Amino acid sequence: MAVPKGKVSRQRRDKRRSSHWKLAAPTVVKCPNCGAFVLPHHACKACGEYNGRSVLKVEE
């Protein structure tokens, strides 16, 4: 049966685990209507358009 030779310190353990939980930055695209940055497949919060049509009422 496999038995560890010695205690692994918290620092060494956490260094090993650190790369498993990295979050990727969300992809953003420019709205074709107003040029604001929007998440893909989401309605633009600046102008209220999605897929070439108005889907949200935006107060100006």
PDB file of N, CA, C, O and CB in Angstrom:
ATOM      1  N   MET A   1       0.839  -1.182   0.000  1.00  0.00           N
ATOM      2  CA  MET A   1       0.000   0.000   0.000  1.00  0.00           C
ATOM      3  C   MET A   1       0.886   1.248   0.000  1.00  0.00           C
ATOM      4  O   MET A   1       1.904   1.282   0.691  1.00  0.00           O
ATOM      5  CB  MET A   1      -0.955  -0.003   1.221  1.00  0.00           C
ATOM      6  N   ALA A   2       0.512   2.258  -0.757  1.00  0.00           N
ATOM      7  CA  ALA A   2       1.316   3.470  -0.849  1.00  0.00           C
ATOM      8  C   ALA A   2       1.131   4.322   0.396  1.00  0.00           C
ATOM      9  O   ALA A   2       0.010   4.599   0.824  1.00  0.00           O
ATOM     10  CB  ALA A   2       0.947   4.272  -2.104  1.00  0.00           C
ATOM     11  N   VAL A   3       2.267   4.732   0.972  1.00  0.00           N
ATOM     12  CA  VAL A   3       2.250   5.560   2.179  1.00  0.00           C
ATOM     13  C   VAL A   3       3.163   6.759   1.935  1.00  0.00           C
ATOM     14  O   VAL A   3       4.284   6.582   1.459  1.00  0.00           O
ATOM     15  CB  VAL A   3       2.709   4.741   3.450  1.00  0.00           C
ATOM     16  N   PRO A   4       2.703   7.994   2.253  1.00  0.00           N
ATOM     17  CA  PRO A   4       3.563   9.152   2.060  1.00  0.00           C
ATOM     18  C   PRO A   4       4.791   9.090   2.960  1.00  0.00           C
ATOM     19  O   PRO A   4       4.695   8.664   4.111  1.00  0.00           O
ATOM     20  CB  PRO A   4       2.786  10.433   2.324  1.00  0.00           C
ATOM     21  N   LYS A   5       5.956   9.516   2.439  1.00  0.00           N
ATOM     22  CA  LYS A   5       7.193   9.483   3.231  1.00  0.00           C
ATOM     23  C   LYS A   5       7.214  10.571   4.285  1.00  0.00           C
ATOM     24  O   LYS A   5       7.774  10.381   5.365  1.00  0.00           O
ATOM     25  CB  LYS A   5       8.406   9.625   2.326  1.00  0.00           C
ATOM     26  N   GLY A   6       6.612  11.707   3.984  1.00  0.00           N
ATOM     27  CA  GLY A   6       6.619  12.797   4.963  1.00  0.00           C
ATOM     28  C   GLY A   6       5.444  13.713   4.753  1.00  0.00           C
ATOM     29  O   GLY A   6       4.770  13.662   3.724  1.00  0.00           O
ATOM     30  N   LYS A   7       5.202  14.568   5.757  1.00  0.00           N
ATOM     31  CA  LYS A   7       4.080  15.492   5.674  1.00  0.00           C
ATOM     32  C   LYS A   7       4.344  16.530   4.576  1.00  0.00           C
ATOM     33  O   LYS A   7       5.445  17.073   4.481  1.00  0.00           O
ATOM     34  CB  LYS A   7       3.842  16.186   7.039  1.00  0.00           C
ATOM     35  N   VAL A   8       3.342  16.798   3.761  1.00  0.00           N
ATOM     36  CA  VAL A   8       3.436  17.834   2.751  1.00  0.00           C
ATOM     37  C   VAL A   8       2.929  19.120   3.384  1.00  0.00           C
ATOM     38  O   VAL A   8       1.810  19.176   3.894  1.00  0.00           O
ATOM     39  CB  VAL A   8       2.625  17.464   1.457  1.00  0.00           C
ATOM     40  N   SER A   9       3.771  20.160   3.345  1.00  0.00           N
ATOM     41  CA  SER A   9       3.402  21.422   3.981  1.00  0.00           C
ATOM     42  C   SER A   9       2.213  22.062   3.274  1.00  0.00           C
ATOM     43  O   SER A   9       1.917  21.746   2.122  1.00  0.00           O
ATOM     44  CB  SER A   9       4.592  22.384   3.988  1.00  0.00           C
ATOM     45  N   ARG A  10       1.543  22.959   3.973  1.00  0.00           N
ATOM     46  CA  ARG A  10       0.387  23.652   3.383  1.00  0.00           C
ATOM     47  C   ARG A  10       0.820  24.451   2.164  1.00  0.00           C
ATOM     48  O   ARG A  10       0.087  24.524   1.178  1.00  0.00           O
ATOM     49  CB  ARG A  10      -0.286  24.583   4.419  1.00  0.00           C
ATOM     50  N   GLN A  11       2.006  25.052   2.223  1.00  0.00           N
ATOM     51  CA  GLN A  11       2.491  25.850   1.103  1.00  0.00           C
ATOM     52  C   GLN A  11       2.709  24.983  -0.133  1.00  0.00           C
ATOM     53  O   GLN A  11       2.292  25.349  -1.232  1.00  0.00           O
ATOM     54  CB  GLN A  11       3.789  26.566   1.482  1.00  0.00           C
ATOM     55  N   ARG A  12       3.356  23.846   0.040  1.00  0.00           N
ATOM     56  CA  ARG A  12       3.616  22.965  -1.100  1.00  0.00           C
ATOM     57  C   ARG A  12       2.310  22.395  -1.650  1.00  0.00           C
ATOM     58  O   ARG A  12       2.128  22.310  -2.864  1.00  0.00           O
ATOM     59  CB  ARG A  12       4.566  21.823  -0.692  1.00  0.00           C
ATOM     60  N   ARG A  13       1.414  22.011  -0.764  1.00  0.00           N
ATOM     61  CA  ARG A  13       0.122  21.471  -1.196  1.00  0.00           C
ATOM     62  C   ARG A  13      -0.663  22.519  -1.978  1.00  0.00           C
ATOM     63  O   ARG A  13      -1.227  22.212  -3.028  1.00  0.00           O
ATOM     64  CB  ARG A  13      -0.698  20.990   0.016  1.00  0.00           C
ATOM     65  N   ASP A  14      -0.705  23.753  -1.474  1.00  0.00           N
ATOM     66  CA  ASP A  14      -1.489  24.797  -2.121  1.00  0.00           C
ATOM     67  C   ASP A  14      -0.858  25.262  -3.435  1.00  0.00           C
ATOM     68  O   ASP A  14      -1.571  25.644  -4.363  1.00  0.00           O
ATOM     69  CB  ASP A  14      -1.651  25.977  -1.183  1.00  0.00           C
ATOM     70  N   LYS A  15       0.475  25.231  -3.517  1.00  0.00           N
ATOM     71  CA  LYS A  15       1.130  25.560  -4.779  1.00  0.00           C
ATOM     72  C   LYS A  15       0.733  24.568  -5.859  1.00  0.00           C
ATOM     73  O   LYS A  15       0.507  24.944  -7.009  1.00  0.00           O
ATOM     74  CB  LYS A  15       2.653  25.579  -4.609  1.00  0.00           C
ATOM     75  N   ARG A  16       0.651  23.305  -5.483  1.00  0.00           N
ATOM     76  CA  ARG A  16       0.287  22.268  -6.440  1.00  0.00           C
ATOM     77  C   ARG A  16      -1.157  22.436  -6.899  1.00  0.00           C
ATOM     78  O   ARG A  16      -1.468  22.195  -8.066  1.00  0.00           O
ATOM     79  CB  ARG A  16       0.489  20.881  -5.829  1.00  0.00           C
ATOM     80  N   ARG A  17      -2.030  22.842  -6.002  1.00  0.00           N
ATOM     81  CA  ARG A  17      -3.457  22.958  -6.323  1.00  0.00           C
ATOM     82  C   ARG A  17      -3.819  24.289  -6.988  1.00  0.00           C
ATOM     83  O   ARG A  17      -4.932  24.439  -7.492  1.00  0.00           O
ATOM     84  CB  ARG A  17      -4.275  22.791  -5.063  1.00  0.00           C
ATOM     85  N   SER A  18      -2.907  25.243  -6.997  1.00  0.00           N
ATOM     86  CA  SER A  18      -3.263  26.600  -7.417  1.00  0.00           C
ATOM     87  C   SER A  18      -3.710  26.671  -8.874  1.00  0.00           C
ATOM     88  O   SER A  18      -4.585  27.470  -9.208  1.00  0.00           O
ATOM     89  CB  SER A  18      -2.089  27.527  -7.207  1.00  0.00           C
ATOM     90  N   SER A  19      -3.128  25.852  -9.746  1.00  0.00           N
ATOM     91  CA  SER A  19      -3.438  25.974 -11.164  1.00  0.00           C
ATOM     92  C   SER A  19      -4.766  25.337 -11.548  1.00  0.00           C
ATOM     93  O   SER A  19      -5.227  25.528 -12.673  1.00  0.00           O
ATOM     94  CB  SER A  19      -2.342  25.360 -11.973  1.00  0.00           C
ATOM     95  N   HIS A  20      -5.386  24.595 -10.662  1.00  0.00           N
ATOM     96  CA  HIS A  20      -6.641  23.919 -10.994  1.00  0.00           C
ATOM     97  C   HIS A  20      -7.844  24.844 -10.927  1.00  0.00           C
ATOM     98  O   HIS A  20      -8.889  24.535 -11.500  1.00  0.00           O
ATOM     99  CB  HIS A  20      -6.857  22.753 -10.067  1.00  0.00           C
ATOM    100  N   TRP A  21      -7.716  25.978 -10.238  1.00  0.00           N
ATOM    101  CA  TRP A  21      -8.879  26.822  -9.983  1.00  0.00           C
ATOM    102  C   TRP A  21      -8.806  28.157 -10.690  1.00  0.00           C
ATOM    103  O   TRP A  21      -9.527  29.084 -10.323  1.00  0.00           O
ATOM    104  CB  TRP A  21      -9.033  27.047  -8.516  1.00  0.00           C
ATOM    105  N   LYS A  22      -7.946  28.280 -11.705  1.00  0.00           N
ATOM    106  CA  LYS A  22      -7.842  29.556 -12.412  1.00  0.00           C
ATOM    107  C   LYS A  22      -9.117  29.813 -13.202  1.00  0.00           C
ATOM    108  O   LYS A  22      -9.639  28.923 -13.873  1.00  0.00           O
ATOM    109  CB  LYS A  22      -6.612  29.568 -13.350  1.00  0.00           C
ATOM    110  N   LEU A  23      -9.601  31.023 -13.113  1.00  0.00           N
ATOM    111  CA  LEU A  23     -10.786  31.411 -13.865  1.00  0.00           C
ATOM    112  C   LEU A  23     -10.350  32.111 -15.146  1.00  0.00           C
ATOM    113  O   LEU A  23      -9.452  32.953 -15.129  1.00  0.00           O
ATOM    114  CB  LEU A  23     -11.711  32.328 -13.019  1.00  0.00           C
ATOM    115  N   ALA A  24     -10.981  31.763 -16.236  1.00  0.00           N
ATOM    116  CA  ALA A  24     -10.685  32.417 -17.508  1.00  0.00           C
ATOM    117  C   ALA A  24     -11.459  33.735 -17.577  1.00  0.00           C
ATOM    118  O   ALA A  24     -12.592  33.817 -17.103  1.00  0.00           O
ATOM    119  CB  ALA A  24     -11.048  31.492 -18.715  1.00  0.00           C
ATOM    120  N   ALA A  25     -10.858  34.743 -18.156  1.00  0.00           N
ATOM    121  CA  ALA A  25     -11.544  36.019 -18.330  1.00  0.00           C
ATOM    122  C   ALA A  25     -12.690  35.825 -19.322  1.00  0.00           C
ATOM    123  O   ALA A  25     -12.529  35.133 -20.327  1.00  0.00           O
ATOM    124  CB  ALA A  25     -10.556  37.128 -18.821  1.00  0.00           C
ATOM    125  N   PRO A  26     -13.847  36.432 -19.046  1.00  0.00           N
ATOM    126  CA  PRO A  26     -14.971  36.246 -19.960  1.00  0.00           C
ATOM    127  C   PRO A  26     -14.694  36.878 -21.317  1.00  0.00           C
ATOM    128  O   PRO A  26     -14.056  37.927 -21.401  1.00  0.00           O
ATOM    129  CB  PRO A  26     -16.243  36.835 -19.362  1.00  0.00           C
ATOM    130  N   THR A  27     -15.170  36.245 -22.365  1.00  0.00           N
ATOM    131  CA  THR A  27     -15.017  36.768 -23.710  1.00  0.00           C
ATOM    132  C   THR A  27     -16.009  37.908 -23.907  1.00  0.00           C
ATOM    133  O   THR A  27     -17.184  37.787 -23.561  1.00  0.00           O
ATOM    134  CB  THR A  27     -15.226  35.654 -24.772  1.00  0.00           C
ATOM    135  N   VAL A  28     -15.534  38.997 -24.456  1.00  0.00           N
ATOM    136  CA  VAL A  28     -16.430  40.116 -24.747  1.00  0.00           C
ATOM    137  C   VAL A  28     -16.306  40.470 -26.224  1.00  0.00           C
ATOM    138  O   VAL A  28     -15.237  40.350 -26.822  1.00  0.00           O
ATOM    139  CB  VAL A  28     -16.104  41.353 -23.848  1.00  0.00           C
ATOM    140  N   VAL A  29     -17.412  40.904 -26.792  1.00  0.00           N
ATOM    141  CA  VAL A  29     -17.450  41.333 -28.188  1.00  0.00           C
ATOM    142  C   VAL A  29     -18.075  42.721 -28.243  1.00  0.00           C
ATOM    143  O   VAL A  29     -18.746  43.147 -27.302  1.00  0.00           O
ATOM    144  CB  VAL A  29     -18.250  40.319 -29.077  1.00  0.00           C
ATOM    145  N   LYS A  30     -17.852  43.416 -29.343  1.00  0.00           N
ATOM    146  CA  LYS A  30     -18.453  44.745 -29.501  1.00  0.00           C
ATOM    147  C   LYS A  30     -19.849  44.606 -30.081  1.00  0.00           C
ATOM    148  O   LYS A  30     -20.085  43.803 -30.985  1.00  0.00           O
ATOM    149  CB  LYS A  30     -17.578  45.650 -30.407  1.00  0.00           C
ATOM    150  N   CYS A  31     -20.754  45.383 -29.559  1.00  0.00           N
ATOM    151  CA  CYS A  31     -22.124  45.426 -30.081  1.00  0.00           C
ATOM    152  C   CYS A  31     -22.073  46.020 -31.482  1.00  0.00           C
ATOM    153  O   CYS A  31     -21.503  47.095 -31.667  1.00  0.00           O
ATOM    154  CB  CYS A  31     -23.075  46.261 -29.144  1.00  0.00           C
ATOM    155  N   PRO A  32     -22.658  45.346 -32.477  1.00  0.00           N
ATOM    156  CA  PRO A  32     -22.618  45.890 -33.841  1.00  0.00           C
ATOM    157  C   PRO A  32     -23.421  47.184 -34.000  1.00  0.00           C
ATOM    158  O   PRO A  32     -23.198  47.938 -34.946  1.00  0.00           O
ATOM    159  CB  PRO A  32     -23.138  44.857 -34.815  1.00  0.00           C
ATOM    160  N   ASN A  33     -24.350  47.441 -33.082  1.00  0.00           N
ATOM    161  CA  ASN A  33     -25.195  48.624 -33.189  1.00  0.00           C
ATOM    162  C   ASN A  33     -24.539  49.857 -32.568  1.00  0.00           C
ATOM    163  O   ASN A  33     -24.451  50.904 -33.209  1.00  0.00           O
ATOM    164  CB  ASN A  33     -26.535  48.364 -32.525  1.00  0.00           C
ATOM    165  N   CYS A  34     -24.072  49.734 -31.304  1.00  0.00           N
ATOM    166  CA  CYS A  34     -23.551  50.921 -30.614  1.00  0.00           C
ATOM    167  C   CYS A  34     -22.064  50.839 -30.295  1.00  0.00           C
ATOM    168  O   CYS A  34     -21.457  51.855 -29.954  1.00  0.00           O
ATOM    169  CB  CYS A  34     -24.313  51.138 -29.342  1.00  0.00           C
ATOM    170  N   GLY A  35     -21.462  49.659 -30.396  1.00  0.00           N
ATOM    171  CA  GLY A  35     -20.035  49.528 -30.146  1.00  0.00           C
ATOM    172  C   GLY A  35     -19.660  49.257 -28.703  1.00  0.00           C
ATOM    173  O   GLY A  35     -18.473  49.187 -28.385  1.00  0.00           O
ATOM    174  N   ALA A  36     -20.639  49.102 -27.816  1.00  0.00           N
ATOM    175  CA  ALA A  36     -20.350  48.805 -26.411  1.00  0.00           C
ATOM    176  C   ALA A  36     -19.911  47.344 -26.289  1.00  0.00           C
ATOM    177  O   ALA A  36     -20.274  46.509 -27.117  1.00  0.00           O
ATOM    178  CB  ALA A  36     -21.598  49.086 -25.509  1.00  0.00           C
ATOM    179  N   PHE A  37     -19.129  47.045 -25.253  1.00  0.00           N
ATOM    180  CA  PHE A  37     -18.684  45.676 -25.038  1.00  0.00           C
ATOM    181  C   PHE A  37     -19.793  44.865 -24.375  1.00  0.00           C
ATOM    182  O   PHE A  37     -20.382  45.295 -23.383  1.00  0.00           O
ATOM    183  CB  PHE A  37     -17.404  45.648 -24.180  1.00  0.00           C
ATOM    184  N   VAL A  38     -20.074  43.674 -24.940  1.00  0.00           N
ATOM    185  CA  VAL A  38     -21.187  42.837 -24.497  1.00  0.00           C
ATOM    186  C   VAL A  38     -20.712  41.394 -24.431  1.00  0.00           C
ATOM    187  O   VAL A  38     -19.836  41.000 -25.201  1.00  0.00           O
ATOM    188  CB  VAL A  38     -22.416  42.976 -25.449  1.00  0.00           C
ATOM    189  N   LEU A  39     -21.274  40.597 -23.524  1.00  0.00           N
ATOM    190  CA  LEU A  39     -21.012  39.167 -23.518  1.00  0.00           C
ATOM    191  C   LEU A  39     -21.669  38.547 -24.745  1.00  0.00           C
ATOM    192  O   LEU A  39     -22.749  38.984 -25.142  1.00  0.00           O
ATOM    193  CB  LEU A  39     -21.534  38.505 -22.210  1.00  0.00           C
ATOM    194  N   PRO A  40     -21.046  37.542 -25.357  1.00  0.00           N
ATOM    195  CA  PRO A  40     -21.655  36.922 -26.538  1.00  0.00           C
ATOM    196  C   PRO A  40     -23.011  36.294 -26.201  1.00  0.00           C
ATOM    197  O   PRO A  40     -23.192  35.752 -25.111  1.00  0.00           O
ATOM    198  CB  PRO A  40     -20.714  35.856 -27.123  1.00  0.00           C
ATOM    199  N   HIS A  41     -23.933  36.367 -27.110  1.00  0.00           N
ATOM    200  CA  HIS A  41     -25.279  35.799 -26.983  1.00  0.00           C
ATOM    201  C   HIS A  41     -26.070  36.446 -25.850  1.00  0.00           C
ATOM    202  O   HIS A  41     -26.914  35.800 -25.228  1.00  0.00           O
ATOM    203  CB  HIS A  41     -25.193  34.296 -26.753  1.00  0.00           C
ATOM    204  N   HIS A  42     -25.797  37.720 -25.584  1.00  0.00           N
ATOM    205  CA  HIS A  42     -26.545  38.485 -24.589  1.00  0.00           C
ATOM    206  C   HIS A  42     -27.006  39.787 -25.233  1.00  0.00           C
ATOM    207  O   HIS A  42     -26.356  40.300 -26.144  1.00  0.00           O
ATOM    208  CB  HIS A  42     -25.678  38.764 -23.315  1.00  0.00           C
ATOM    209  N   ALA A  43     -28.130  40.318 -24.759  1.00  0.00           N
ATOM    210  CA  ALA A  43     -28.612  41.601 -25.251  1.00  0.00           C
ATOM    211  C   ALA A  43     -27.703  42.709 -24.739  1.00  0.00           C
ATOM    212  O   ALA A  43     -27.183  42.630 -23.626  1.00  0.00           O
ATOM    213  CB  ALA A  43     -30.079  41.848 -24.817  1.00  0.00           C
ATOM    214  N   CYS A  44     -27.515  43.733 -25.549  1.00  0.00           N
ATOM    215  CA  CYS A  44     -26.671  44.872 -25.176  1.00  0.00           C
ATOM    216  C   CYS A  44     -27.411  45.707 -24.142  1.00  0.00           C
ATOM    217  O   CYS A  44     -28.568  46.075 -24.347  1.00  0.00           O
ATOM    218  CB  CYS A  44     -26.295  45.737 -26.425  1.00  0.00           C
ATOM    219  N   LYS A  45     -26.743  46.007 -23.026  1.00  0.00           N
ATOM    220  CA  LYS A  45     -27.375  46.821 -21.985  1.00  0.00           C
ATOM    221  C   LYS A  45     -27.361  48.299 -22.331  1.00  0.00           C
ATOM    222  O   LYS A  45     -28.130  49.077 -21.767  1.00  0.00           O
ATOM    223  CB  LYS A  45     -26.683  46.603 -20.656  1.00  0.00           C
ATOM    224  N   ALA A  46     -26.492  48.692 -23.253  1.00  0.00           N
ATOM    225  CA  ALA A  46     -26.403  50.106 -23.619  1.00  0.00           C
ATOM    226  C   ALA A  46     -27.508  50.513 -24.586  1.00  0.00           C
ATOM    227  O   ALA A  46     -28.119  51.568 -24.422  1.00  0.00           O
ATOM    228  CB  ALA A  46     -25.044  50.402 -24.237  1.00  0.00           C
ATOM    229  N   CYS A  47     -27.772  49.669 -25.608  1.00  0.00           N
ATOM    230  CA  CYS A  47     -28.777  50.056 -26.613  1.00  0.00           C
ATOM    231  C   CYS A  47     -29.994  49.124 -26.614  1.00  0.00           C
ATOM    232  O   CYS A  47     -31.017  49.463 -27.208  1.00  0.00           O
ATOM    233  CB  CYS A  47     -28.144  50.069 -28.003  1.00  0.00           C
ATOM    234  N   GLY A  48     -29.907  47.962 -25.966  1.00  0.00           N
ATOM    235  CA  GLY A  48     -31.051  47.065 -25.872  1.00  0.00           C
ATOM    236  C   GLY A  48     -31.290  46.200 -27.081  1.00  0.00           C
ATOM    237  O   GLY A  48     -32.386  45.662 -27.235  1.00  0.00           O
ATOM    238  N   GLU A  49     -30.299  46.042 -27.955  1.00  0.00           N
ATOM    239  CA  GLU A  49     -30.484  45.240 -29.163  1.00  0.00           C
ATOM    240  C   GLU A  49     -29.839  43.870 -29.025  1.00  0.00           C
ATOM    241  O   GLU A  49     -28.822  43.710 -28.350  1.00  0.00           O
ATOM    242  CB  GLU A  49     -29.910  45.966 -30.372  1.00  0.00           C
ATOM    243  N   TYR A  50     -30.449  42.882 -29.679  1.00  0.00           N
ATOM    244  CA  TYR A  50     -29.888  41.544 -29.767  1.00  0.00           C
ATOM    245  C   TYR A  50     -30.270  40.961 -31.112  1.00  0.00           C
ATOM    246  O   TYR A  50     -31.445  40.942 -31.481  1.00  0.00           O
ATOM    247  CB  TYR A  50     -30.382  40.640 -28.602  1.00  0.00           C
ATOM    248  N   ASN A  51     -29.283  40.490 -31.837  1.00  0.00           N
ATOM    249  CA  ASN A  51     -29.494  39.845 -33.137  1.00  0.00           C
ATOM    250  C   ASN A  51     -30.222  40.767 -34.124  1.00  0.00           C
ATOM    251  O   ASN A  51     -31.060  40.316 -34.905  1.00  0.00           O
ATOM    252  CB  ASN A  51     -30.289  38.550 -32.955  1.00  0.00           C
ATOM    253  N   GLY A  52     -29.892  42.059 -34.078  1.00  0.00           N
ATOM    254  CA  GLY A  52     -30.454  42.998 -35.033  1.00  0.00           C
ATOM    255  C   GLY A  52     -31.827  43.538 -34.705  1.00  0.00           C
ATOM    256  O   GLY A  52     -32.410  44.251 -35.521  1.00  0.00           O
ATOM    257  N   ARG A  53     -32.367  43.221 -33.532  1.00  0.00           N
ATOM    258  CA  ARG A  53     -33.686  43.759 -33.181  1.00  0.00           C
ATOM    259  C   ARG A  53     -33.684  44.235 -31.737  1.00  0.00           C
ATOM    260  O   ARG A  53     -32.885  43.772 -30.924  1.00  0.00           O
ATOM    261  CB  ARG A  53     -34.792  42.697 -33.396  1.00  0.00           C
ATOM    262  N   SER A  54     -34.567  45.146 -31.427  1.00  0.00           N
ATOM    263  CA  SER A  54     -34.650  45.727 -30.089  1.00  0.00           C
ATOM    264  C   SER A  54     -35.411  44.783 -29.166  1.00  0.00           C
ATOM    265  O   SER A  54     -36.560  44.433 -29.438  1.00  0.00           O
ATOM    266  CB  SER A  54     -35.334  47.115 -30.133  1.00  0.00           C
ATOM    267  N   VAL A  55     -34.770  44.374 -28.078  1.00  0.00           N
ATOM    268  CA  VAL A  55     -35.417  43.444 -27.155  1.00  0.00           C
ATOM    269  C   VAL A  55     -35.536  44.024 -25.747  1.00  0.00           C
ATOM    270  O   VAL A  55     -36.273  43.481 -24.923  1.00  0.00           O
ATOM    271  CB  VAL A  55     -34.645  42.134 -27.108  1.00  0.00           C
ATOM    272  N   LEU A  56     -34.827  45.116 -25.453  1.00  0.00           N
ATOM    273  CA  LEU A  56     -34.903  45.753 -24.147  1.00  0.00           C
ATOM    274  C   LEU A  56     -35.216  47.230 -24.313  1.00  0.00           C
ATOM    275  O   LEU A  56     -34.753  47.873 -25.255  1.00  0.00           O
ATOM    276  CB  LEU A  56     -33.590  45.563 -23.366  1.00  0.00           C
ATOM    277  N   LYS A  57     -35.997  47.757 -23.400  1.00  0.00           N
ATOM    278  CA  LYS A  57     -36.251  49.190 -23.382  1.00  0.00           C
ATOM    279  C   LYS A  57     -35.180  49.826 -22.506  1.00  0.00           C
ATOM    280  O   LYS A  57     -35.043  49.497 -21.328  1.00  0.00           O
ATOM    281  CB  LYS A  57     -37.700  49.520 -22.857  1.00  0.00           C
ATOM    282  N   VAL A  58     -34.420  50.746 -23.108  1.00  0.00           N
ATOM    283  CA  VAL A  58     -33.299  51.384 -22.395  1.00  0.00           C
ATOM    284  C   VAL A  58     -33.646  52.852 -22.168  1.00  0.00           C
ATOM    285  O   VAL A  58     -34.018  53.568 -23.098  1.00  0.00           O
ATOM    286  CB  VAL A  58     -31.949  51.246 -23.200  1.00  0.00           C
ATOM    287  N   GLU A  59     -33.517  53.289 -20.909  1.00  0.00           N
ATOM    288  CA  GLU A  59     -33.751  54.692 -20.601  1.00  0.00           C
ATOM    289  C   GLU A  59     -32.502  55.481 -20.963  1.00  0.00           C
ATOM    290  O   GLU A  59     -31.388  55.059 -20.652  1.00  0.00           O
ATOM    291  CB  GLU A  59     -34.120  54.888 -19.101  1.00  0.00           C
ATOM    292  N   GLU A  60     -32.678  56.612 -21.611  1.00  0.00           N
ATOM    293  CA  GLU A  60     -31.530  57.426 -22.024  1.00  0.00           C
ATOM    294  C   GLU A  60     -31.358  58.624 -21.119  1.00  0.00           C
ATOM    295  O   GLU A  60     -30.441  59.421 -21.318  1.00  0.00           O
ATOM    296  CB  GLU A  60     -31.690  57.889 -23.468  1.00  0.00           C
TER     297      GLU A  60
END
